[in-house]
Amino acid sequence: MLRHSTGFYLANRGCDTRLIQDYLGHVNINHTVSYTKTAAFRFEGLRK
């Protein structure tokens, strides 16, 4: 559980997906991408 929490934390802080992949030891980037799908607040303030 701590490992997953770390993945979400790093993604929400804006860390690079490849960096998170390497840090968590994921071989497949698809496993890492799931951490970036939950942080909708990161898009606040962006203009269309």
PQR file of N, CA, C, O and H, with PARSE charges and radii, in Angstrom:
ATOM      1  N   MET A   1       0.825  -1.180   0.000 -0.4000 1.5000
ATOM      2  CA  MET A   1       0.000   0.000   0.000 -0.0000 2.0000
ATOM      3  C   MET A   1       0.881   1.259   0.000  0.5500 1.7000
ATOM      4  O   MET A   1       0.563   2.238  -0.675 -0.5500 1.4000
ATOM      5  N   LEU A   2       1.965   1.231   0.743 -0.4000 1.5000
ATOM      6  CA  LEU A   2       2.856   2.387   0.801 -0.0000 2.0000
ATOM      7  C   LEU A   2       3.465   2.672  -0.570  0.5500 1.7000
ATOM      8  O   LEU A   2       3.638   3.831  -0.947 -0.5500 1.4000
ATOM      9  H   LEU A   2       2.222   0.435   1.292  0.4000 1.0000
ATOM     10  N   ARG A   3       3.782   1.637  -1.301 -0.4000 1.5000
ATOM     11  CA  ARG A   3       4.364   1.798  -2.635 -0.0000 2.0000
ATOM     12  C   ARG A   3       3.395   2.530  -3.554  0.5500 1.7000
ATOM     13  O   ARG A   3       3.796   3.435  -4.286 -0.5500 1.4000
ATOM     14  H   ARG A   3       3.642   0.695  -0.995  0.4000 1.0000
ATOM     15  N   HIS A   4       2.114   2.143  -3.519 -0.4000 1.5000
ATOM     16  CA  HIS A   4       1.114   2.792  -4.358 -0.0000 2.0000
ATOM     17  C   HIS A   4       0.895   4.239  -3.927  0.5500 1.7000
ATOM     18  O   HIS A   4       0.746   5.126  -4.768 -0.5500 1.4000
ATOM     19  H   HIS A   4       1.788   1.408  -2.924  0.4000 1.0000
ATOM     20  N   SER A   5       0.876   4.471  -2.636 -0.4000 1.5000
ATOM     21  CA  SER A   5       0.724   5.833  -2.132 -0.0000 2.0000
ATOM     22  C   SER A   5       1.864   6.723  -2.615  0.5500 1.7000
ATOM     23  O   SER A   5       1.653   7.887  -2.954 -0.5500 1.4000
ATOM     24  H   SER A   5       0.997   3.750  -1.953  0.4000 1.0000
ATOM     25  N   THR A   6       3.061   6.169  -2.642 -0.4000 1.5000
ATOM     26  CA  THR A   6       4.215   6.917  -3.127 -0.0000 2.0000
ATOM     27  C   THR A   6       4.059   7.254  -4.597  0.5500 1.7000
ATOM     28  O   THR A   6       4.383   8.364  -5.017 -0.5500 1.4000
ATOM     29  H   THR A   6       3.232   5.223  -2.366  0.4000 1.0000
ATOM     30  N   GLY A   7       3.564   6.303  -5.389 -0.4000 1.5000
ATOM     31  CA  GLY A   7       3.335   6.559  -6.815 -0.0000 2.0000
ATOM     32  C   GLY A   7       2.356   7.690  -7.043  0.5500 1.7000
ATOM     33  O   GLY A   7       2.604   8.568  -7.869 -0.5500 1.4000
ATOM     34  H   GLY A   7       3.300   5.401  -5.047  0.4000 1.0000
ATOM     35  N   PHE A   8       1.250   7.683  -6.323 -0.4000 1.5000
ATOM     36  CA  PHE A   8       0.264   8.752  -6.443 -0.0000 2.0000
ATOM     37  C   PHE A   8       0.834  10.084  -5.963  0.5500 1.7000
ATOM     38  O   PHE A   8       0.596  11.122  -6.581 -0.5500 1.4000
ATOM     39  H   PHE A   8       1.048   6.970  -5.652  0.4000 1.0000
ATOM     40  N   TYR A   9       1.579  10.055  -4.871 -0.4000 1.5000
ATOM     41  CA  TYR A   9       2.180  11.268  -4.331 -0.0000 2.0000
ATOM     42  C   TYR A   9       3.128  11.900  -5.352  0.5500 1.7000
ATOM     43  O   TYR A   9       3.057  13.102  -5.609 -0.5500 1.4000
ATOM     44  H   TYR A   9       1.772   9.212  -4.369  0.4000 1.0000
ATOM     45  N   LEU A  10       4.002  11.101  -5.923 -0.4000 1.5000
ATOM     46  CA  LEU A  10       4.963  11.619  -6.890 -0.0000 2.0000
ATOM     47  C   LEU A  10       4.268  12.159  -8.139  0.5500 1.7000
ATOM     48  O   LEU A  10       4.660  13.200  -8.667 -0.5500 1.4000
ATOM     49  H   LEU A  10       4.061  10.124  -5.714  0.4000 1.0000
ATOM     50  N   ALA A  11       3.246  11.463  -8.607 -0.4000 1.5000
ATOM     51  CA  ALA A  11       2.500  11.922  -9.786 -0.0000 2.0000
ATOM     52  C   ALA A  11       1.799  13.241  -9.495  0.5500 1.7000
ATOM     53  O   ALA A  11       1.798  14.142 -10.334 -0.5500 1.4000
ATOM     54  H   ALA A  11       2.927  10.618  -8.178  0.4000 1.0000
ATOM     55  N   ASN A  12       1.210  13.361  -8.323 -0.4000 1.5000
ATOM     56  CA  ASN A  12       0.508  14.588  -7.961 -0.0000 2.0000
ATOM     57  C   ASN A  12       1.455  15.766  -7.766  0.5500 1.7000
ATOM     58  O   ASN A  12       1.054  16.921  -7.912 -0.5500 1.4000
ATOM     59  H   ASN A  12       1.212  12.629  -7.642  0.4000 1.0000
ATOM     60  N   ARG A  13       2.691  15.478  -7.441 -0.4000 1.5000
ATOM     61  CA  ARG A  13       3.709  16.527  -7.295 -0.0000 2.0000
ATOM     62  C   ARG A  13       4.283  16.942  -8.647  0.5500 1.7000
ATOM     63  O   ARG A  13       5.073  17.883  -8.725 -0.5500 1.4000
ATOM     64  H   ARG A  13       3.016  14.540  -7.323  0.4000 1.0000
ATOM     65  N   GLY A  14       3.886  16.239  -9.715 -0.4000 1.5000
ATOM     66  CA  GLY A  14       4.337  16.601 -11.052 -0.0000 2.0000
ATOM     67  C   GLY A  14       5.621  15.940 -11.494  0.5500 1.7000
ATOM     68  O   GLY A  14       6.236  16.376 -12.467 -0.5500 1.4000
ATOM     69  H   GLY A  14       3.245  15.475  -9.651  0.4000 1.0000
ATOM     70  N   CYS A  15       6.040  14.896 -10.802 -0.4000 1.5000
ATOM     71  CA  CYS A  15       7.257  14.188 -11.207 -0.0000 2.0000
ATOM     72  C   CYS A  15       7.059  13.507 -12.554  0.5500 1.7000
ATOM     73  O   CYS A  15       5.955  13.082 -12.896 -0.5500 1.4000
ATOM     74  H   CYS A  15       5.541  14.541 -10.011  0.4000 1.0000
ATOM     75  N   ASP A  16       8.119  13.412 -13.291 -0.4000 1.5000
ATOM     76  CA  ASP A  16       8.110  12.776 -14.601 -0.0000 2.0000
ATOM     77  C   ASP A  16       7.701  11.310 -14.481  0.5500 1.7000
ATOM     78  O   ASP A  16       8.139  10.611 -13.568 -0.5500 1.4000
ATOM     79  H   ASP A  16       9.015  13.757 -13.013  0.4000 1.0000
ATOM     80  N   THR A  17       6.864  10.852 -15.400 -0.4000 1.5000
ATOM     81  CA  THR A  17       6.360   9.480 -15.362 -0.0000 2.0000
ATOM     82  C   THR A  17       7.488   8.457 -15.456  0.5500 1.7000
ATOM     83  O   THR A  17       7.447   7.427 -14.783 -0.5500 1.4000
ATOM     84  H   THR A  17       6.507  11.420 -16.141  0.4000 1.0000
ATOM     85  N   ARG A  18       8.480   8.730 -16.273 -0.4000 1.5000
ATOM     86  CA  ARG A  18       9.610   7.795 -16.401 -0.0000 2.0000
ATOM     87  C   ARG A  18      10.425   7.732 -15.104  0.5500 1.7000
ATOM     88  O   ARG A  18      10.957   6.679 -14.751 -0.5500 1.4000
ATOM     89  H   ARG A  18       8.513   9.567 -16.820  0.4000 1.0000
ATOM     90  N   LEU A  19      10.518   8.839 -14.414 -0.4000 1.5000
ATOM     91  CA  LEU A  19      11.211   8.852 -13.130 -0.0000 2.0000
ATOM     92  C   LEU A  19      10.468   7.993 -12.115  0.5500 1.7000
ATOM     93  O   LEU A  19      11.079   7.219 -11.378 -0.5500 1.4000
ATOM     94  H   LEU A  19      10.087   9.695 -14.701  0.4000 1.0000
ATOM     95  N   ILE A  20       9.146   8.135 -12.083 -0.4000 1.5000
ATOM     96  CA  ILE A  20       8.326   7.330 -11.176 -0.0000 2.0000
ATOM     97  C   ILE A  20       8.461   5.853 -11.539  0.5500 1.7000
ATOM     98  O   ILE A  20       8.576   5.005 -10.654 -0.5500 1.4000
ATOM     99  H   ILE A  20       8.650   8.763 -12.682  0.4000 1.0000
ATOM    100  N   GLN A  21       8.446   5.546 -12.827 -0.4000 1.5000
ATOM    101  CA  GLN A  21       8.592   4.161 -13.286 -0.0000 2.0000
ATOM    102  C   GLN A  21       9.887   3.558 -12.770  0.5500 1.7000
ATOM    103  O   GLN A  21       9.895   2.445 -12.246 -0.5500 1.4000
ATOM    104  H   GLN A  21       8.353   6.236 -13.546  0.4000 1.0000
ATOM    105  N   ASP A  22      10.973   4.289 -12.918 -0.4000 1.5000
ATOM    106  CA  ASP A  22      12.272   3.793 -12.479 -0.0000 2.0000
ATOM    107  C   ASP A  22      12.319   3.654 -10.958  0.5500 1.7000
ATOM    108  O   ASP A  22      12.842   2.669 -10.436 -0.5500 1.4000
ATOM    109  H   ASP A  22      10.967   5.194 -13.343  0.4000 1.0000
ATOM    110  N   TYR A  23      11.778   4.633 -10.256 -0.4000 1.5000
ATOM    111  CA  TYR A  23      11.808   4.625  -8.795 -0.0000 2.0000
ATOM    112  C   TYR A  23      11.017   3.444  -8.226  0.5500 1.7000
ATOM    113  O   TYR A  23      11.446   2.815  -7.259 -0.5500 1.4000
ATOM    114  H   TYR A  23      11.354   5.433 -10.679  0.4000 1.0000
ATOM    115  N   LEU A  24       9.860   3.145  -8.828 -0.4000 1.5000
ATOM    116  CA  LEU A  24       9.026   2.049  -8.334 -0.0000 2.0000
ATOM    117  C   LEU A  24       9.423   0.690  -8.894  0.5500 1.7000
ATOM    118  O   LEU A  24       8.929  -0.343  -8.442 -0.5500 1.4000
ATOM    119  H   LEU A  24       9.511   3.656  -9.614  0.4000 1.0000
ATOM    120  N   GLY A  25      10.313   0.693  -9.876 -0.4000 1.5000
ATOM    121  CA  GLY A  25      10.797  -0.565 -10.438 -0.0000 2.0000
ATOM    122  C   GLY A  25       9.843  -1.219 -11.424  0.5500 1.7000
ATOM    123  O   GLY A  25       9.879  -2.434 -11.618 -0.5500 1.4000
ATOM    124  H   GLY A  25      10.715   1.532 -10.244  0.4000 1.0000
ATOM    125  N   HIS A  26       8.988  -0.409 -12.049 -0.4000 1.5000
ATOM    126  CA  HIS A  26       8.070  -0.960 -13.042 -0.0000 2.0000
ATOM    127  C   HIS A  26       8.801  -1.226 -14.355  0.5500 1.7000
ATOM    128  O   HIS A  26       9.529  -0.368 -14.853 -0.5500 1.4000
ATOM    129  H   HIS A  26       8.959   0.578 -11.891  0.4000 1.0000
ATOM    130  N   VAL A  27       8.603  -2.409 -14.905 -0.4000 1.5000
ATOM    131  CA  VAL A  27       9.186  -2.735 -16.201 -0.0000 2.0000
ATOM    132  C   VAL A  27       8.331  -2.132 -17.309  0.5500 1.7000
ATOM    133  O   VAL A  27       8.852  -1.659 -18.319 -0.5500 1.4000
ATOM    134  H   VAL A  27       8.012  -3.106 -14.501  0.4000 1.0000
ATOM    135  N   ASN A  28       7.018  -2.151 -17.113 -0.4000 1.5000
ATOM    136  CA  ASN A  28       6.070  -1.685 -18.121 -0.0000 2.0000
ATOM    137  C   ASN A  28       5.544  -0.308 -17.714  0.5500 1.7000
ATOM    138  O   ASN A  28       5.041  -0.143 -16.602 -0.5500 1.4000
ATOM    139  H   ASN A  28       6.595  -2.535 -16.293  0.4000 1.0000
ATOM    140  N   ILE A  29       5.657   0.682 -18.606 -0.4000 1.5000
ATOM    141  CA  ILE A  29       5.205   2.042 -18.315 -0.0000 2.0000
ATOM    142  C   ILE A  29       3.699   2.092 -18.068  0.5500 1.7000
ATOM    143  O   ILE A  29       3.226   2.996 -17.379 -0.5500 1.4000
ATOM    144  H   ILE A  29       6.066   0.547 -19.509  0.4000 1.0000
ATOM    145  N   ASN A  30       2.936   1.147 -18.610 -0.4000 1.5000
ATOM    146  CA  ASN A  30       1.483   1.130 -18.403 -0.0000 2.0000
ATOM    147  C   ASN A  30       1.124   0.975 -16.930  0.5500 1.7000
ATOM    148  O   ASN A  30       0.081   1.466 -16.497 -0.5500 1.4000
ATOM    149  H   ASN A  30       3.320   0.413 -19.169  0.4000 1.0000
ATOM    150  N   HIS A  31       1.954   0.314 -16.168 -0.4000 1.5000
ATOM    151  CA  HIS A  31       1.694   0.174 -14.739 -0.0000 2.0000
ATOM    152  C   HIS A  31       1.880   1.514 -14.021  0.5500 1.7000
ATOM    153  O   HIS A  31       1.190   1.801 -13.043 -0.5500 1.4000
ATOM    154  H   HIS A  31       2.801  -0.084 -16.519  0.4000 1.0000
ATOM    155  N   THR A  32       2.795   2.313 -14.504 -0.4000 1.5000
ATOM    156  CA  THR A  32       3.081   3.604 -13.887 -0.0000 2.0000
ATOM    157  C   THR A  32       2.042   4.647 -14.271  0.5500 1.7000
ATOM    158  O   THR A  32       1.696   5.503 -13.457 -0.5500 1.4000
ATOM    159  H   THR A  32       3.356   2.080 -15.299  0.4000 1.0000
ATOM    160  N   VAL A  33       1.545   4.588 -15.489 -0.4000 1.5000
ATOM    161  CA  VAL A  33       0.597   5.582 -15.984 -0.0000 2.0000
ATOM    162  C   VAL A  33      -0.670   5.616 -15.135  0.5500 1.7000
ATOM    163  O   VAL A  33      -1.309   6.663 -15.034 -0.5500 1.4000
ATOM    164  H   VAL A  33       1.826   3.892 -16.150  0.4000 1.0000
ATOM    165  N   SER A  34      -1.038   4.516 -14.535 -0.4000 1.5000
ATOM    166  CA  SER A  34      -2.256   4.486 -13.723 -0.0000 2.0000
ATOM    167  C   SER A  34      -2.197   5.485 -12.565  0.5500 1.7000
ATOM    168  O   SER A  34      -3.243   5.937 -12.099 -0.5500 1.4000
ATOM    169  H   SER A  34      -0.519   3.665 -14.617  0.4000 1.0000
ATOM    170  N   TYR A  35      -1.018   5.834 -12.099 -0.4000 1.5000
ATOM    171  CA  TYR A  35      -0.887   6.793 -11.008 -0.0000 2.0000
ATOM    172  C   TYR A  35      -1.207   8.218 -11.454  0.5500 1.7000
ATOM    173  O   TYR A  35      -1.540   9.064 -10.625 -0.5500 1.4000
ATOM    174  H   TYR A  35      -0.169   5.467 -12.478  0.4000 1.0000
ATOM    175  N   THR A  36      -1.111   8.487 -12.742 -0.4000 1.5000
ATOM    176  CA  THR A  36      -1.312   9.854 -13.230 -0.0000 2.0000
ATOM    177  C   THR A  36      -2.763  10.148 -13.586  0.5500 1.7000
ATOM    178  O   THR A  36      -3.085  11.292 -13.907 -0.5500 1.4000
ATOM    179  H   THR A  36      -0.840   7.800 -13.416  0.4000 1.0000
ATOM    180  N   LYS A  37      -3.634   9.174 -13.542 -0.4000 1.5000
ATOM    181  CA  LYS A  37      -5.011   9.348 -13.978 -0.0000 2.0000
ATOM    182  C   LYS A  37      -5.929   9.931 -12.915  0.5500 1.7000
ATOM    183  O   LYS A  37      -7.065  10.282 -13.233 -0.5500 1.4000
ATOM    184  H   LYS A  37      -3.372   8.244 -13.282  0.4000 1.0000
ATOM    185  N   THR A  38      -5.494  10.048 -11.685 -0.4000 1.5000
ATOM    186  CA  THR A  38      -6.398  10.420 -10.597 -0.0000 2.0000
ATOM    187  C   THR A  38      -6.280  11.863 -10.128  0.5500 1.7000
ATOM    188  O   THR A  38      -7.063  12.294  -9.281 -0.5500 1.4000
ATOM    189  H   THR A  38      -4.571   9.763 -11.427  0.4000 1.0000
ATOM    190  N   ALA A  39      -5.351  12.599 -10.641 -0.4000 1.5000
ATOM    191  CA  ALA A  39      -5.085  13.926 -10.102 -0.0000 2.0000
ATOM    192  C   ALA A  39      -5.718  15.023 -10.952  0.5500 1.7000
ATOM    193  O   ALA A  39      -5.004  15.787 -11.602 -0.5500 1.4000
ATOM    194  H   ALA A  39      -4.715  12.249 -11.329  0.4000 1.0000
ATOM    195  N   ALA A  40      -7.027  15.108 -10.955 -0.4000 1.5000
ATOM    196  CA  ALA A  40      -7.734  16.098 -11.769 -0.0000 2.0000
ATOM    197  C   ALA A  40      -7.399  17.528 -11.356  0.5500 1.7000
ATOM    198  O   ALA A  40      -7.422  18.430 -12.193 -0.5500 1.4000
ATOM    199  H   ALA A  40      -7.606  14.487 -10.427  0.4000 1.0000
ATOM    200  N   PHE A  41      -7.085  17.750 -10.072 -0.4000 1.5000
ATOM    201  CA  PHE A  41      -6.796  19.106  -9.612 -0.0000 2.0000
ATOM    202  C   PHE A  41      -5.548  19.686 -10.280  0.5500 1.7000
ATOM    203  O   PHE A  41      -5.358  20.902 -10.267 -0.5500 1.4000
ATOM    204  H   PHE A  41      -7.067  17.017  -9.392  0.4000 1.0000
ATOM    205  N   ARG A  42      -4.707  18.851 -10.856 -0.4000 1.5000
ATOM    206  CA  ARG A  42      -3.518  19.349 -11.532 -0.0000 2.0000
ATOM    207  C   ARG A  42      -3.862  20.164 -12.765  0.5500 1.7000
ATOM    208  O   ARG A  42      -3.025  20.922 -13.256 -0.5500 1.4000
ATOM    209  H   ARG A  42      -4.861  17.863 -10.866  0.4000 1.0000
ATOM    210  N   PHE A  43      -5.073  20.024 -13.270 -0.4000 1.5000
ATOM    211  CA  PHE A  43      -5.476  20.737 -14.463 -0.0000 2.0000
ATOM    212  C   PHE A  43      -6.152  22.070 -14.166  0.5500 1.7000
ATOM    213  O   PHE A  43      -6.483  22.817 -15.087 -0.5500 1.4000
ATOM    214  H   PHE A  43      -5.753  19.408 -12.871  0.4000 1.0000
ATOM    215  N   GLU A  44      -6.355  22.369 -12.897 -0.4000 1.5000
ATOM    216  CA  GLU A  44      -6.963  23.641 -12.533 -0.0000 2.0000
ATOM    217  C   GLU A  44      -6.065  24.792 -12.952  0.5500 1.7000
ATOM    218  O   GLU A  44      -4.853  24.752 -12.742 -0.5500 1.4000
ATOM    219  H   GLU A  44      -6.086  21.762 -12.149  0.4000 1.0000
ATOM    220  N   GLY A  45      -6.650  25.794 -13.531 -0.4000 1.5000
ATOM    221  CA  GLY A  45      -5.887  26.964 -13.947 -0.0000 2.0000
ATOM    222  C   GLY A  45      -5.318  26.888 -15.347  0.5500 1.7000
ATOM    223  O   GLY A  45      -4.755  27.870 -15.831 -0.5500 1.4000
ATOM    224  H   GLY A  45      -7.635  25.826 -13.702  0.4000 1.0000
ATOM    225  N   LEU A  46      -5.447  25.759 -16.010 -0.4000 1.5000
ATOM    226  CA  LEU A  46      -4.978  25.658 -17.386 -0.0000 2.0000
ATOM    227  C   LEU A  46      -5.996  26.301 -18.319  0.5500 1.7000
ATOM    228  O   LEU A  46      -7.204  26.200 -18.105 -0.5500 1.4000
ATOM    229  H   LEU A  46      -5.904  24.961 -15.617  0.4000 1.0000
ATOM    230  N   ARG A  47      -5.513  26.936 -19.311 -0.4000 1.5000
ATOM    231  CA  ARG A  47      -6.407  27.551 -20.291 -0.0000 2.0000
ATOM    232  C   ARG A  47      -6.588  26.630 -21.478  0.5500 1.7000
ATOM    233  O   ARG A  47      -5.707  25.846 -21.831 -0.5500 1.4000
ATOM    234  H   ARG A  47      -4.532  27.018 -19.485  0.4000 1.0000
ATOM    235  N   LYS A  48      -7.737  26.747 -22.074 -0.4000 1.5000
ATOM    236  CA  LYS A  48      -8.023  25.946 -23.278 -0.0000 2.0000
ATOM    237  C   LYS A  48      -7.492  26.629 -24.494  0.5500 1.7000
ATOM    238  O   LYS A  48      -7.632  26.112 -25.603 -0.5500 1.4000
ATOM    239  H   LYS A  48      -8.453  27.385 -21.787  0.4000 1.0000
TER
END
